Amino acid sequence: MSSHVTTGASALSTREIEVLRNLVQGRTYSATARRMNISPHTVDTYLRRIRLKTGVNNRAQLLLLALSVAGSDIGG
């Protein structure tokens, strides 16, 4: 992952990080939306914003970012 991606991760909002943590847990957009009390469309919007802020171009990079951001919270 490039340094731009790593640097961009620090610009993420609390809700964007929460979406990433749900992604790490293997939750679908719908499950994430229910858990966060938002619509699946809003989950998609958060993920698009994350991609813009971090320079992530695909789902594999997004998952790597999610894993790095989630850190020790992966089990919970």
C-alpha positions in Angstrom: 0.0 0.0 0.0 1.3 3.4 -0.8 2.1 6.1 1.7 -0.7 8.2 0.3 -3.2 5.4 1.3 -1.7 5.2 4.8 -1.7 8.9 5.2 -5.3 9.2 4.0 -6.4 6.7 6.7 -5.7 9.3 9.4 -8.3 11.6 7.7 -11.2 9.1 8.2 -14.2 10.0 10.3 -15.3 7.8 13.2 -18.3 6.5 11.1 -16.0 5.7 8.2 -13.8 3.7 10.5 -16.9 2.0 11.9 -17.8 0.9 8.4 -14.3 -0.5 7.8 -14.5 -2.4 11.0 -17.8 -4.0 9.9 -16.1 -4.8 6.6 -13.4 -6.7 8.5 -16.1 -8.6 10.4 -17.4 -9.8 7.0 -20.7 -8.0 7.2 -22.7 -7.1 4.1 -23.8 -3.5 3.3 -27.2 -4.4 4.6 -25.9 -5.9 7.9 -23.6 -3.0 8.4 -26.4 -0.6 7.7 -28.7 -2.3 10.3 -25.9 -2.4 12.9 -25.1 1.3 12.4 -28.8 2.4 12.0 -28.2 3.8 8.5 -29.3 2.8 5.0 -27.2 0.5 2.8 -26.9 3.5 0.4 -25.2 5.4 3.2 -22.8 2.5 3.8 -21.9 2.7 0.1 -21.4 6.5 0.4 -19.0 6.0 3.3 -17.0 3.5 1.3 -16.8 5.8 -1.7 -15.6 8.6 0.6 -13.0 6.3 2.1 -11.7 5.4 -1.3 -11.4 9.1 -2.2 -9.6 10.0 1.0 -7.2 7.1 0.9 -6.6 6.5 -2.8 -7.8 2.9 -2.5 -8.7 1.7 -6.0 -10.2 -1.8 -5.4 -11.9 -4.1 -2.8 -8.6 -5.9 -2.0 -6.9 -2.6 -1.1 -10.0 -1.6 0.8 -9.9 -4.8 2.8 -6.1 -4.3 3.6 -6.9 -0.7 4.7 -9.8 -2.0 6.9 -7.5 -4.6 8.5 -4.8 -1.9 9.2 -7.4 0.5 10.6 -9.3 -2.1 12.7 -6.1 -3.3 14.2 -6.7 -5.0 17.6 -10.5 -4.5 17.3 -10.8 -7.3 14.7 -12.1 -9.8 17.3 -14.7 -7.6 18.7 
